[in-house]
Amino acid sequence: MSAPLRLVSLSAALVCGLSIHSIAMQVPDPFIGTWKVNLAKSRYDPGPAPRSNTAKYEAVEGGYRQTADGTDANGRPTHQVITLILDGKEHRAQGNPNADVVAFTRRDARAIDSIWKKGGKSPSRPATSCPPTVSASS
């Protein structure tokens, strides 16, 4: 094999190896996936807690789309689709009878803070969405 051909082969192998290493080193987004609420580890203030809830998070530009299905405290089925835009600005909230607008911000890699408002008023403390309080379902 000639020297230029060996150099090209070596360069290609190096680029390929670095690409594979780069892909392997990427940390997966902890929000992406399907999550089932763990009622024993969850706190609802104000309550009551739902009987069940499963949420699927998908990546979208600027944040996530959450599709949640479950059963409320009275046994009625629930369904909600929310787009979480992580810019800290208020966006229209759909499917939530307790809020007109919501603002989402990323606190860290594993936590998103949200402030929900109804009629321009927010609750006494912001709600927080944290995957460590839920468990991945298979």
HELIX and SHEET records of a PDB file:
HELIX    1   1 ALA A    3  MET A   25  1                                  23    
HELIX    2   2 LEU A   39  LYS A   41  5                                   3    
HELIX    3   3 PRO A  131  THR A  133  5                                   3    
SHEET    1   A 5 PRO A  77  ILE A  85  0                                        
SHEET    2   A 5 GLY A  63  THR A  71 -1                                        
SHEET    3   A 5 SER A  52  VAL A  60 -1                                        
SHEET    4   A 5 GLY A  33  VAL A  37 -1                                        
SHEET    5   A 5 VAL A 134  ALA A 136 -1                                        
SHEET    1   B 4 GLU A  90  ARG A  92  0                                        
SHEET    2   B 4 VAL A 101  ASP A 108 -1                                        
SHEET    3   B 4 ALA A 111  LYS A 117 -1                                        
SHEET    4   B 4 ALA A 127  SER A 129 -1                                        
END                                                                             
